[in-house]
Each structure stands twice: as structure tokens, then as C-alpha cells.
Amino acid sequence: MALTLEQKQQVVAEVSEVAANAYSAVAAEYHGIGVAKLTKLREQAREKGVVLKVVKNTLAKRAFEGTNFESMSDRMTGPLLLAFSMEDLGSAARVVFEFSKENKALETKLVSVGGEVYGPEELERVSKLPTRDEAISILMATMNAPVTKLVQTMNAVPGKFVRTVAAIKDAKEAA
């Protein structure tokens, strides 16, 4: 069933809004995956804050105009599933990467982060990017380390002094 002009405009507006707010995107060819598996993929994506869209490439190219994903437009060919990360950089890549392990028919074509387009070989690397909470945890641990080391060093001096005095006391008592 062909879409009317109004429906096409609505699809373009919807995808454009999602793309404008997304951190990263993954385009994957889904040819050969059944409806049940795609439904499972959509459920997994929803849980991770990822928006999945299946739209014609011509409509997606129009929707990407003026967004960070505009550079993907010239490389989009074939039936593509678009996954957009709405919460952190790697969530779409994680969902697609994990799903493609079980379903070899889902073939990644493009990965886009920060306006740069990468090939499918970068999917695993992007999927390993830390989540927001993990990044904050790493930052806090890094900021906490020097202070912790300073306190440990400052406590070591009086501790060593006390142990030295105790050793001298024990030596005098033994003599």
C-alpha cells in the first residue's frame, strides 16, 4: 500500500524529530528476519531506550536533513532498520549487536555517532561505550583516587611512627 503525501510528511517529521534528539544511530539490513523476531527486537529496544524505525530510504534521507545523521544519507541502500539511541551513545549499538549475535540475518550497514559515519566493523566498539551511569561512576572513581591516596599517605606517617615506638618499647622490655 502506497503512502499518501500527508502520510509521507508525517513519517518524515516523526523520524526527523527522533533523529534530532538521538545521540547515535545504527542502520542495519533486516532482510530475512521474521515478524516474531523483529517484535522481540523492538521489545529489547524499548527496554534500553532505543527507538527503531523502518522507513523508506528516500524518506529517511529527507528526515535526516539538518541533523547529525545527514552524512548517513548517501550510504543508505537496501531495506534498512534504523535504531536511534535516546539515552546514551552506545545503547542502539548494544541492542543491534546483541540481537545480531543470535540472528545473523540482521546485518549492520552503518553506525553514526556525533555526525561521523562508520562502517559495520565499528558496531562492537560503539556497543562497548559506557552508559551514562557507568561513565559517571568512572569519573567519580578517577576524581576520588588522588584524595584517597593522599589520606592513605598522611595516615601512614603517624602509623609508622607508632609502630616504631612500640618496637623500641618491646626491645627495651626484652633487654
Secondary structure, DSSP 8 states (H G I E B T S, - for coil): ----HHHHHHHHHHHHHHHHH-SEEEEEE-TT--HHHHHHHHHHHHHTTEEEEE--HHHHHHHHTTSTTGGGGGG--SSEEEEEESSSTTHHHHHHHHHHHH-TT-EEEEEEETTEEE-GGGHHHHHTS--HHHHHHHHHHHHHHHHHHHHHHHHHHHHHHHHHHHHHHHHHHH-
